[in-house]
């Protein structure tokens, strides 16, 4: 029994193995009839798994307290801390969330994922001080979204941390009975190496002011984003930096370009000559993303020693490369010297 009964209404206490918070959230959406929930219960629960938009959060304490105009939900667990406020009259209103931390687990969907319809979702105004997805730290993150017809418009997704800035917008809808997301994503970083480290690829690059643009679509909700699922285009611009000649571990090497192998291929494995890695002035180009593969015919790496045109395919699912490097040495640069040592220009 609860310690103190309210004057009226329903009180729910105890613990459950799983709770679908997204399902409750959908009750406040425009597709649920607006005022479907007239008397919200007071809830004090421990959920072994809390399902939110297809992802599960472990061991969450949930307190839901109805007020005259808002239903306030407090959430506290190892990976989530904050509050959500539902308007009691949901029609035309916005559900607001304010979180100290929101650490979304990578991979695997929640066992309590609800069947959400994008057109039935309420408008969202979410702010997170410390957002993480898997091992990637997104930092301060803002999400603003609302239903548009039978779709759901992400008007603003913005993340800011010490390594990169990310901005995205797009539409989530149902097409031929399946979820489809279309997004425009922009990434900016003052240091490509620091950005790669934040994604778990340490030691590959030093420096390199970076701009990345992704325009594409994929099957599933926006939360199902993954580079290997996209059908679209990726554009890349990188300023001056250095490819570091270190071995960060085979499991963390994979990317659109096999950067670690470029210096070794160009100098015929003269490691002492390039012991400090290979400096470059810029890297520019684009990739056509085709659900599991990335194709390019125009990635150009300019270095003091040579211009290097990279063409071919990257297997984003199979994690393989089929790429050609066309090298144009600069007169007086390092490559002709190494070529002479190796036995001539050939």
N, C-alpha and C positions, 0 to 999 in steps of 0.2 A: 504494500500500500504506500502511496505517496505520503510524505510527512504532513502536507497541508492540502486539502481539497479546495479547488476553486468554487466560486459561487454557482457556476454553471459550466456545462461543457464536458468534454472527455479528456481524461489524462491517460497517457500510455507510457509505461516505464518498463525497464527490463533490458534484455540483450537479445540480439538476433544474429545469426551467422552472416546474413547479407541483407542490404537495403538498397533499393533502386531510387536514389535521390532524383535522377533525371525524370523518372515517371511522375514523381510528385511535382517537379518543376513544370512538367507539361500541363498539369492541371490548371496552372495559372496562365496558360497561353491562350491566344485568341481562338484557336480551334476547339477549345474545351467548353465553349459556351460562356466564357467571361466570368460569370459568378457561380460556376458549378459548385465550388467549395464555399458554403455560406458560414459554417462554423468549423474553423480549423481546430484540431486537437492540440493540447499541450503535450509535447513528446520529450521524454528524457531517456535516450537509448544509447547503448554501446553496440555498434555494428562491427562484426568481424571483418566485413568488406563493405565499403560504401561505393556503389556504382554511380559514376558521373560521366555522362556522354561516352560510354563505352570503355572507360578506364576504371580500375578498381583501386581504392585507397584502403589500407589495412588499419584495423583497430581504431575506429573513429568514434569519439563521444559526440553525440548529437543532442542539442537542446532546441526545441521549436516552441516558441512562446507567442501566441497570438496577441496582437494589440488592436486598438480601435481602427487603425487604418492599415497597419503593416503586420505581417507575420515575420518575426525575427528568428533566424536559424543560426545558432552558434555551432561551429565545427572545430574539433580539436583532435589531432592524431599526429603520429610521427611525420607524416608527409603533407599534412594540411592543417592550417590554423587560420580562422577568419570567420566571417559572417555573411549570410545572404538574407536579403530582405525582399519578401513578396508583398506587393500591394494586395489588399483584400479584394478590392475591385480591380481585377486584372485587365479589363478591357482598355486598351490604349495606354497601359502603364508599362513601366520598366522594372525588371528584376535587377537589383543591385547587389554586387558582391565586393567585399573588401577583405583582402587576405594578407596576412603577414608572410605566409609561405604557402606555396602550392607546388609540390614536387610530383610531377606526373610520371608514373612508371613507364619505362619503354617496353615495346613489344607487347604481346598477349593482351587480348581484350578482357574486360571484366566478365565474370560469370553471371552478373546481374544486369547486363546491358539491356536497356529497354528498347522497344521498337519505336523510335522517335520519328515523327514526320516534320520536316523542316518548316512547313507552313504553319504548324501548330505550336512552334516554339515561341516563348515570350521574348520581348526585347530584352537584351542584356547590356548591362553596364558594369564591367568587371575591372578591378584594379588589384594588382598583386605586387608586393614589394620584392619578393624573392621567388621567381618562377623558374622551374627546372623541368626539362623533359628528358628522362633517362639521365645520362651523365652530362648533358649540356645545360649550362647555366644561362638563362635568358635574362635574369635580373628583373628590373622593374618592367612590368608588362601591363598593357591596357587592351581591353577588348570591348568594342561597341558593335552590336549586331541587332537586327530586327527582321521579322517576317515580312516578305514582299510577295503577295499573292500566295502561290503554293510553294514558294522557295524561301530561302533564308539568306539575307544579305549581310555579309561581314563588312561593315563600313570601315572599321579601323581595327587593325591588330598591330600593336607597336611594342617592341621590346628594346630595352637599352641596358647594356652592361659595359664593362671596361674593355671588352674585346671586339664587340660589333654592335651595330644598330640594325634592326630589322623592322620593315614596314610591309604590311600585306593587306589586301582587300580582295573580295570576290563574292561568289554566289554558291550556295549549297541547295540542290534541288533534287527532285525525283524525276528520272527520265527512263521510260520504258520499264517502270516498276523497280528501278534500282537507284541508289544514291550516287550522285555525281557532284563533284566539286570543281569549280573553275576559279583560279586564283592568280593574282599578280603579286609577286614577292620581290622585294628589293633589300639587298644586304650591302652594308657599308662597313669598312674596317680600315683603320689607320695602319694596321699591321696584319698581313695575311697569316704570318706565322702564329701570332697570338690568337687569331680567329680559329685556325686549324687546331690549335691546342685546346681551345674551349670545346671543340667537337671531338676531342680524344685523339687527334693525330699530332703527336708531339715531335719536335725536332726536325721537321721537314724543310721549313722555310724560315728565314729571318727577314723581317721588313716586308715591304710591298703594300702600299696603299691600294685598297681593293674595292671594286664595285661589281656586284653580281645582280643580274636580273633574271627572274624565272617567270615565264608566262605559260601556263598549262592547265590541264585538267586531269583528274584521276577518279577512279571508282571509289566510292565511299564518302564519308563526311570529311570536313576539313581536318579532323583529328587523325584521319588515316593517311595524312601526308607522308610520303617517302619518295626520294628521288627516283628510285627504281619503278615507281608506279605511275610516273607522270608521262603524259603525251603532250609535248610542247617544245619550248625553246629555252635555252639558257645562254645568256650573254655574260662575258667575263672581261674585266679590265683590271690589270694589276700593275702598279708602279714598280720602281726600282727595289730590288731585294737580292737575296742570296739563297741558292739551294744548298742546304747543309749536307756535307758528306758524313752522315752518321747513320747508324742502324737503329731506328726506333722500335723495331720488332715487326715481324712479318704480318702479324694480325692487325696492325694499325697503319699499313702502308697504302691501302687501296684508295684511289681517287679517280677523278676524270682523266688526269694525266699521271703517268708513272714518273714523277719528278725525280725520284732518287736515282733512276737508271740513266737519265739524260747525260749528266757529266761523265759517267763511266763509258757510255757508248761513244761520246765525242772524242775522248782522249785515249781510247784503246786501253782503258784501265791503268793509265799512268797515275796512280793514286797519290804518289808523293807530289807530283806536279800540281794537282788540284786538291791538296790536303785540306784546304780551308773551304772547300765547296766551290760552287760556280756562281758568280755574280751575273745578274741580268738587269737590263734597263727597263724592260716592260714585258708583259704577257697580255695579248689581246686575242679575242676570237669568240666563237659561238659554237654551241652544241645543239643538235636536233635530238630531243629526247623521245624515245619510242618504246615506252613501257618495258623497261628492262635493258635497253641499249641506248648509248649516246654516240652520235656520229658527228664528226667535224671534218671540214676541209679547209679551215682558215685560221687555226690557232697559230699565232706567230710569237715566238719568244725571241726577243732581241737582247743580245749580250755584247760586252766589249769584244768578245772573240769571234762571234758569228751571229747571223740571223738563222733561226731554226723554225721551219714550217712543219707543223704536226698535223697529220691527217689520219683518219681511220676511225675505228670503233672501240668503245669501251663497254664491256659487258657488266652492267650494274648488278645483275643477279648472279651470273656465273663468275664474276670477279676476274675477268680476263681482259687482255688487251690485244688488239690487232691494229697497230699503228705504225706509220712510216714517218721518219724524221728526214727532212730535206735540209741540208746544212750548207749555208753560204758563208765561208770564212771571210773575216775582215782582214785586209792587208795590214801587216804589222801586228796582228793579234796573236793570241797564244796558240791557236789551232795550227796555223802553218808551221810554227816552230816544232810542235809535237809531230806533225806530219813529216817534217824533214828528218827528225830523229828516227821515226819509224821506217824510213827508207824512201822518202820522196813524196811528191804531191799526191800520187795515187793512194 
